[in-house]
């Protein structure tokens, strides 16, 4: 192989690697405003019931997902089949900790439990007051950023801040999960969706009117 061609291929490979390592958020600019405005999108419920579908790799589960604020201010999340067979039972405690009361053996794996915890952390906007935070923007969106141990949670609105477009749980370079909450009524989203990008893990929730 000619030396010049070899140098060209090496240079191209280096540029490709560098491009792959760059962050999709690098072009965002600092923004100013009241960060607490994002918390108006936090679901406001005492108790809410959703039809739920969860796909974890080769497992498909469907049923009912209950979220309830308990008398001790913890938030209980219970997912069961329509026949009452429990899939998991979690709680976010008042002190910020997380407790697993029950989970079926097929899902009783550290990475699965950790992912579910982070997913519900994301959509319940539970990080208020516990992390540094800042705001970024592009030409049409405001990004409310809550840094995490690895990466950050991004809550993305329109420039007016009155419409939540999506939420992203990201690594340092790119989203690893994207979530949406739509059609709020009385402070509660009618539809919630979570889609992971690195492996098959999706959650779909549709509110049941009672």
MIRO-762847 format. One record per residue: z negated, y, x negated of N, C-alpha, C in turn. Coordinates in pm, whole numbers, plus 32768, in hexadecimal, padded with zeros to 4 digits. Each point is the difference from the previous one (the first is absolute). Layout:
<rs>
ZYXZYXZYX...
</rs>
This chain:
<rs>
80007F887FAB8000807880558000807D7FA78058805F801B8002807B7FB07F7A804880047FDD80417F8E7F7F80437FF67FF1806C806A806B804E80187FF7806E80607FE47FCB808D803E7F8E80217FE97FC680867F717FCD800D7FCE7FC47F937F767FCE80017F9E80748013801980707FB97FA98075801080058035808E80787FFF803B800F803180897FAF7FA9806180097F7D7FEE7FB77FA5805A7F6A80107FEF7FD280117F837F7180157FE97FD08081803E804F806B7FF37FDD8081803B7FFD7FF6809780647FBD803A80047FF080917F877FB380327FD97F977FB67F8C7FB080287F8180537FFC7FF280517F977F8A80567FF47FF9806580718070803D802380038060806D7FDF7FBE808580307F8680157FE37FB7807B7F6B7FE2800B7FC37FD67F907F717FE280007FAF807E801D8025806F7FC07FB9807E8015800D802F809080777FEF803980158028808D7FAA7FAB805C7FF57F7E7FDE7FB07FA880527F6C801F7FF97FD480417F947F7380207FEF7FDB808980388060804F80297FE1808580317FC97FFA808E7FB2806280247FBF80038082805B8040806980007FC68078804E803A806E7FC18083802F7F85801B7FD47FB9807A8029800B80717F9980497FEA7F938000805F7F91803C808780248057800580648042807F80247FAE805480617F917FCD80307FAE804A805F7FBA80777FBC7FEF806A804D7FC2807A7FCD7F758013803C7FA880467FBA7F7C801B8039800A804F80837FA87FE0805D7FFC804780807F72803180197FF48066804F7F7E803780237FEB7FF280967F838004802A7FE07FF5808D7F7B7FB980117FDB7FEA807B7F817FBE802180167F6980057FCD7FBA7F9C80167F6F7FFA7FC67FB9807A7F94803480387FBE7FBD807080577FF8807D806E804A800380597FF9807480357F72801480087FB27F9480377F79800D7FA77FA780557F7E801F80077FA57FA98048800E800A80978050805D8030801A8003809180547F88802B803E7FBB7F9F80507F89801F7FAD7F817FF87F81800B7FDB7FA97F8A7FFF7FEE7FCF809080177F7F801A7FEE7FCC80887F74801B80347FF8803C80777F818026803C7FE07F9E80707FB27F9A7FE37FE17F9B80657F6E7FD87FF77FCB7FD2806F7F817FB98001801E7F6B800680667FDE804F80317F77800480938005802980537FAF7FBE808F7FFD801E80337F727FE9805F7FD6805380367F787FF9809780077FEF80347FB17FA1808F7FFD7FE480357F71800B807A7FF28033804D7F887FE5802580047F6D7FF17F907FBA801380007F6F80567F8D7FD38052801D7F9B804A7F997FB97FEE80187F6B7FD67F987FB97FEC80097F70804E7F8F7FBD805380247FA0804A7F9F7FB17FCF80067F707FCD7F927FCF7FD17FF67F76804A7F8D7FBF805C801E7FA780587F9D7FC0803D7FA6806B7FD97F808005803D7FA380617FB17FF380817F94804B800E7FAB7FF58076801C8073806280137FDC807F80138063806B7F8E7FF180627FB8806C80187F908000805E8015806C80687FE57FE1807D80098064806A7F887FF2805C7FD98070803B7F8D7FFD80587FD0808C80207F7E800F80027FC1807F80257FA980327F8D800D80807FE27FAE803D7F977FA8806C803E7F7F7FEE7FF17F9D805D80367FC580547F917FFF808480147FB8805A7FA77F92804380527F877FFD7FCA7F8E8036804C7F9D80437FA27FD5807780257F9580447FB77F7C7FCE80387FAD7FC67FAA7F837FC280287F8F806780057F917FDD80417F8E805D80087FCC802E7F7880127FAC7F977FD180287F7A806980517FB3806B802B8045806D80527FC8805F7FB17FA87FF27F7D7FF680637FAF7FBC80797FEF805C80727FDD7FC480797FE6804E80237F6E7FF380007FBA8071801C7F70800380927FEA802380437FA57FBA808C7FDE801980087F69800F80257FD3807980047F71801F808C7FDE8032803D7F9C7FC080867FD180257FF47F70802E802D7FE5807C7FF67F798038807C7FE2805280167F7F801A806E7FD980577FDD8025809080637FFD80597FE7801E808C7FA77F9880417FF57F8B7FC17FA77F9680327F73800E7FC87FEA80667FAB7F7B80197FCC7FE17FC17F7980647FC47FC07FEA7FC87F7A800180717F9A7F95800F7FB67FF180717FA5804D7FE87F7F804B80677FD580477FFB7F807FAF80467F937FD08078801E7FA680427FA27FA68062804B7F91801D7FBE7F9B805A80387FC7804F7F8A802380817FFA7FD980577F917FAA807480347FBD80417FA27FBA807C80228004805F7F8A801D8080801E7FED806D7FA07F78803B80217FA27FF27FA47F77802B801A7FEE80967FE87F96803680377FE7808F7FF97FF880327F717FCD7FAD7FA47FF1802A7F7480827FF67FB1806F7FDB804480817FF87FBE80247F757FCF7FA47FA28008801C7F787FD4804D7FB2806B802C7F8A7FDA80557FAD80547FC47F76800B7FFC7FCA80787FC17F7D801480607FA4804B800C7F867FCE804F7F9980437FA07FA4804A8006800380867FAE7FA6805080427F77800C80868002800980497F82800D809380177FE080417F9C7FC6809080007FEF802F7F6F7FF980707FE1803E80317F77800180237FD37F727FF47F7E7FE580187FCF7F77808980267FC8806880058057808780217FCF8008808D7FC67FA7805A802D8001808A7FD17F8B80207FA37FAA7F9C7FEB7F8780177FB2801E7FFD7F6A804A80657FD8802780107F737FE380907FD87FCB80127F887FDA80867FD3806C80688012807B7FE77FD080698065800E8021802280917FFA7F9C805A801E801A808D7F948058803E7F827FDF7FE67F91804F80368004808E7FC9801A800C7F7E800780857FC180718052803D80737FBF801880718047803B7FE1802E808E7FC37FAA80507FDC802680887F9C807580007F9F7FFA7FA67F9F806E7FF7804880837FE180587FFF7F9D8045807B7FDA805F8030806E803E7FA2804980598027806D7FB3804A806C7F8E7FCC80297FB4804280697FBC807E7FCD7FDB80037F807FD1807C7FC2806A806E800F807D7FD97FE7806F8060800480128039808C800A7FAA80668020803280867F87803F80467F877FDD7FD67F89803C803C7FD4807E7FB7804680267F937FE080777FB27F6A80067FE37FD07F997FBE7F707FF47FEC7FCE80417F818057803F7FB27FD8802C7F7A7FC7808D7FFC7FE8803E80727FD3808B80027F8080127FAF800080607FA57F8980217FB47FDF7FA17F8E80507F957FEE7FDE7F9E7F99805D80037F88806780548004806180057F93802B80917FE9802F801A7F898046807F7FEC807F7FFC805480388072801D807A8003804F804F807D7FDE80807FFD801F805680737FE8807B7FF38059805280687FFE807680048055807D801C7FAD806E7FC08027808280157FC280668019806E807980267FD7806780198065808B7FEB7FC4805F7FE8805A808D800A7FDD803F8060806480827FFE80108042806380547FE27FF080947FCC7F8C802A7FEB7FEA808F7F7D7FBB80247FAE7FE07F9E7F857FB6801C7F8A80357FAF7F887FEC80387F8480137FB87FC47F777FE47FD37FEB7F857FC27F827FD87F6B80197FE87FAB7FC580527F7080067FED7FD97F867FAD7FCA80167F8A7FEF7F947F9F7F6C7FE27FE97FDC7F8180137F7A7FD07FE2800A7F997F917FDE80247F8380087FA07F927FA67F87801980327F8C7FD67FB67F83800B7FEB7FC87F737FBD7F8E7FF97FE57FC27F7E80827FE77FB480667FD2804880857FED7FC780648043805D803980707FD78060804680547FBD8062805D8036800C807B7FCC8063805E802E7FDC808D7FBB803A8062802D7FFD808B80418087801F807B7FFB8033804980798025800D800780987FD48070803A80128019808F80678070800B80717FE1803D807480577FF9801D803C80897FFF80848008801B8046807D807C80597FF0802C803A806F806680697FF67FC0807C7FC4805180667FE27FCB80787FBD7F9B80498056800E7FF780847FA1804280597F7A7FB680067FFF7F847FD47F857FB280017FD77FCD8088805A800580617FDB7FD68088803B7F7A802880437FBC7FA2803A7F7E801D7FEF7FA47F877FBD7F8F80147FED7FA07F94807C7FA87FF98049800C7F91807D7FB67FF07FE67F6F7FD67FB07FEE7F987FE07F7A7FD07F8B80097F9D7FCE7F8C7FDC7F977FF37F9C80307F9E7F967FDF80197F84802A7FA97F947F897FDD7FA87FEF7F807FEA7FA27FD17F9B80547FE47F847FE480467F92805B7FFC7F8F7FBC7FD27F8080537FCC7FA67FD87FEF7F76801380897FBD7FFC80057F7E801680807FBD8092802D8008805B7FA28025808E80217FFD8046800180887FD17FA9805D804C7FF0807B7FA97FC5806E802C800C807D7FB37FC5806E7FFD7F677FF77F8A7FC8801A7FF57F6F800B7FED7FD680927FDC805F80567FF77FE78090801A8082804980477FF8806F8020807480537FCC7FE6808D7FBC806280397FC77FF1808680288076805880067FE68081801C806980627F9D7FF480737FDF8073803B7FB18005807B80488061805D801F7FD380798054804E80597FC68008808C80318065804A7FE38010808E7F698006801C7FC280677FC57F71801480187FE6802780917F947FC980377FD2802780847F6780017FFC7FC98076801E7F6F80127FF97FCA7FD97F76804C80237F987FD37FEB7F7880147F737FCB80457FA9804B80117F767FD780957FE07FF980327FCD7F8F808E7FDD7FF880207F868056807180088045802D7F91805380387F8E7FAA803E80247F9080457F9E7FAC7FDA80167F6E7FDE7F927FBB7FDF80047F7180517F937FBB804080237F92804C7F9D7FB37FE3800E7F6C7FF57F8F7FBC7FEA7FFE7F6F80607F9C7FC28047802B7F9980647FAB7FC07FED80057F687FE37F8D7FC47FF07FF97F6F80877FE97FBD8011803C7F8B80817FFF7FBD800F7F937F977F927FCE7FC980097FA17F927FF87F6F802B7FD47FE6807C7FFA7F7880347FFC8008809980147F8F804280067FFF80917F74800B803C7FE28077802E7F7F8019804080158076805F80037FE480808016806B80637F957FF7806D7FDF807480367FA3800A807180408059806980057FD1807B8034805080707F9A800280727FDD8078802D7F9E8010806A803A805480717FEB7FD5807C802C804A80777F89800980607FD7807B801F7F8780168050800E7FC6808B7F937FC2802F7FF97FCC80877FB7806780578042802C80677FC28060805C7FA37FB6805F7F888035800B7F9D7FBD80567FCC8060806A
</rs>
